[in-house]
Amino acid sequence: MRAEIVELHDEQSGAAARVLVSQGFNLFQWSIPDGNRLREVLWAEDGFETGEKRPSGSGIPLMFPFPGRIGGASFHYHGRDYNLEPGDGRGNAIHGFCHTRPWRVIEQNGNSVQAEFQASVDDPAILHHWPADFRIRVRYALSGNRLLCDIAYENTGAGSLPCALGTHAYFRLPLAEDSSVRETILQAPVAQQWELVEMNPTGRRLPLNELSKLPMGLPLGDRQFDSVFACEPGDSMTTRTTRLSDPQSGKSVSQSFTGDCACIVIYTPGHRKAICMEPYQCVPDPFRLEADGLDVGLQHLNPGDSRQMNIQIAVE
């Protein structure tokens, strides 16, 4: 399949971005002026624009109708068993359907673009693996040193739609030339950590312990993360913010989001050229945890119901 790319430009600031429409509507490159040069804010694997690289490994993957893993790539819902495609090398499904498939652009101008994906229109085979049809629309816009992302999704089917949204931005490290990745300060509004076994939550929440400074700021150091953290209490109107800061240069990247987020996943790729601060509306493996009586944020939309999430990433 030929790669379809949309380019965005903010004439006033000089910021630019590229979006791979044909693979998940992934905004994989965003640069802003920094003195006499352009500074890349996101990390993407070389050649990602070809559409032949791992869809969840670069840029900003959009994860819907579920973020994270579903254990054993199967779940039970309203009296029926559903089977999914394993995708994590451990036999689990991961990150939904939308980040791997082509989207359709529905509106575009110089500094913004909007696209949508609907299961019944863009890949009807999904309806054999998920309880109801759905549509998700995403609008990206550049505004000075900010990237705005407005997301709306709805149940376009005839039955209940279980769903949750997540994003997986790869923030480039270090934040400034000649700065230290190890000294990068992480901040995240989290209260506890979900215990994981074989990368799936057990249902137990653990104290942060040595990570207790995450809400105020904690140096990355040599830490390797692939961890699920419970958010501090809030609701759909609560704005939460993650932040990466470089104490040497004073540069920082903040990510503010609304929309009933249950947890934040922090992930450090092995190459350590980036870090992911991922807002999730539900805890991974939500069907099993719900069956155990836990409220983990999974939404159940009636036909015609819709929800939204708004994200702003700002470089300071």
SVG drawing of the C-alpha trace seen along z (x, -y; Angstrom):
<svg xmlns="http://www.w3.org/2000/svg" viewBox="-29 -35 56 52">
<polyline fill="none" stroke="black" stroke-width="0.4" points="0.0,0.0 1.3,-3.4 2.0,-5.7 -0.2,-8.7 1.4,-11.6 -0.1,-15.0 2.2,-17.9 1.2,-20.7 2.8,-24.2 2.2,-27.0 3.3,-30.0 3.4,-32.4 5.7,-30.3 7.5,-28.1 6.5,-24.9 5.9,-21.8 4.5,-18.3 3.9,-15.2 1.1,-12.7 1.1,-9.1 -2.6,-8.9 -2.3,-5.4 -1.0,-3.9 -3.0,-4.9 -3.2,-8.7 0.1,-8.8 1.6,-12.3 5.2,-11.1 7.2,-14.2 6.8,-17.7 9.5,-20.3 9.5,-23.8 12.0,-26.7 14.7,-26.8 17.1,-29.6 18.5,-29.2 17.4,-25.6 14.4,-23.4 14.0,-21.2 12.4,-17.7 10.0,-17.1 9.0,-13.5 11.1,-10.4 10.4,-8.1 12.3,-5.2 14.2,-5.9 11.9,-5.0 8.7,-5.2 7.1,-7.3 7.2,-4.3 4.5,-2.6 6.6,0.5 7.9,0.0 6.2,1.1 3.0,-1.0 3.3,-1.4 7.0,-2.2 7.2,-5.8 5.4,-9.2 2.0,-9.3 0.2,-6.0 -3.6,-6.3 -4.9,-3.3 -8.6,-2.5 -11.0,-0.8 -8.5,0.4 -5.1,-0.7 -2.5,1.7 -2.9,5.5 -5.9,7.9 -4.6,11.1 -4.6,14.2 -6.0,12.1 -9.6,13.0 -12.4,11.7 -16.0,12.4 -18.7,9.7 -22.5,9.9 -22.6,13.7 -20.2,14.0 -16.5,14.8 -14.3,12.6 -10.9,13.5 -8.3,11.0 -5.0,11.1 -2.0,11.6 0.5,8.8 3.0,8.5 5.0,11.7 3.4,13.0 0.1,14.1 -1.8,10.9 -3.6,8.5 -2.3,4.9 -3.3,1.3 -6.6,1.8 -7.2,1.7 -6.8,-1.9 -3.1,-2.4 -2.3,0.2 -4.9,-0.7 -5.5,-3.5 -7.7,-6.4 -9.6,-8.9 -8.9,-12.6 -12.1,-14.6 -10.8,-18.2 -7.4,-19.9 -5.9,-23.3 -2.4,-24.7 -1.9,-24.1 -4.5,-21.4 -6.0,-18.1 -8.9,-16.0 -9.4,-12.3 -11.6,-9.5 -11.7,-5.7 -15.0,-3.7 -14.8,0.1 -17.8,0.9 -16.4,-1.4 -12.7,-1.0 -12.3,2.6 -15.5,4.5 -13.6,7.6 -13.2,5.9 -16.9,6.4 -16.2,10.2 -13.8,9.4 -15.5,6.5 -19.0,6.2 -20.1,3.0 -19.2,0.7 -17.4,-2.5 -16.1,-5.7 -13.2,-7.8 -12.3,-11.3 -9.0,-13.1 -8.0,-16.6 -4.4,-17.8 -3.5,-21.5 -0.2,-23.4 -0.3,-26.6 3.1,-28.2 4.9,-25.9 1.8,-23.7 0.4,-20.7 -3.4,-20.3 -5.1,-17.0 -8.9,-16.8 -10.4,-13.3 -14.0,-12.2 -15.4,-8.7 -18.9,-7.2 -20.9,-4.0 -22.2,-3.7 -23.5,-0.1 -26.6,1.5 -25.3,2.9 -23.2,1.8 -19.7,0.6 -16.9,1.4 -14.1,-1.0 -11.3,-3.2 -8.7,-5.5 -5.0,-5.9 -2.1,-7.7 1.5,-6.6 3.7,-9.6 7.4,-9.1 9.1,-12.2 12.6,-12.6 15.5,-12.6 17.5,-14.5 15.4,-17.6 18.3,-19.8 21.6,-19.3 24.5,-18.2 22.0,-17.6 21.8,-14.3 19.1,-11.7 19.8,-10.5 19.1,-13.9 15.8,-14.4 13.1,-15.1 9.8,-13.1 6.6,-14.4 3.3,-12.5 0.1,-12.9 0.1,-9.3 -0.9,-7.9 -0.1,-4.1 1.4,-1.5 -0.5,1.5 1.3,4.8 2.1,6.6 2.8,10.3 3.8,11.1 3.0,7.5 -0.7,7.9 -2.2,6.3 -3.0,8.6 -5.5,6.3 -3.3,5.3 -2.3,1.6 1.1,1.0 2.6,-2.1 5.0,-4.1 7.8,-3.6 11.0,-4.8 9.0,-6.4 7.0,-8.5 8.5,-11.7 7.0,-11.2 4.2,-13.7 6.7,-16.4 9.6,-15.4 12.0,-12.5 15.3,-12.1 15.1,-9.3 18.6,-8.1 19.2,-4.5 15.5,-3.5 13.8,-1.3 10.0,-1.7 7.2,0.4 4.9,-0.4 1.2,-1.2 0.4,-3.9 -3.0,-4.7 -3.9,-8.4 -4.5,-10.7 -8.3,-11.1 -10.3,-13.1 -13.1,-13.0 -13.8,-13.8 -13.4,-17.5 -10.0,-17.1 -7.0,-18.3 -3.9,-16.2 -0.4,-17.0 2.8,-15.0 6.0,-16.9 9.6,-16.3 12.2,-18.9 15.9,-19.4 17.5,-21.1 20.6,-22.1 18.9,-24.0 15.5,-24.8 13.6,-23.3 10.5,-21.2 7.7,-19.4 4.3,-19.2 1.4,-17.0 -2.0,-18.1 -5.1,-16.0 -8.8,-15.6 -11.2,-12.7 -11.5,-10.3 -8.0,-8.8 -7.6,-5.9 -3.9,-5.4 -0.6,-6.6 1.8,-4.2 5.5,-5.2 7.7,-3.3 11.4,-3.7 12.3,-2.0 15.6,0.0 17.3,-2.6 16.6,-5.3 16.3,-8.0 12.8,-8.7 10.3,-8.2 6.6,-7.6 4.1,-9.2 0.9,-7.5 -2.6,-8.6 -5.0,-5.6 -8.7,-5.8 -8.7,-2.3 -6.3,0.1 -4.9,2.8 -6.7,6.1 -10.0,4.4 -12.4,7.3 -10.7,9.7 -10.3,7.1 -14.0,6.0 -15.0,9.7 -13.0,9.7 -15.2,6.8 -12.7,3.9 -13.6,0.6 -10.8,-0.1 -12.2,-2.8 -13.6,-0.7 -16.5,-2.7 -19.7,-1.0 -21.4,-3.3 -25.0,-2.8 -25.8,-3.2 -25.3,-6.8 -23.3,-7.7 -20.1,-9.6 -17.1,-10.8 -14.1,-12.9 -10.5,-13.5 -8.4,-16.7 -4.6,-16.7 -2.2,-19.7 1.5,-19.2 3.6,-22.3 7.3,-23.0 8.6,-25.6"/>
</svg>
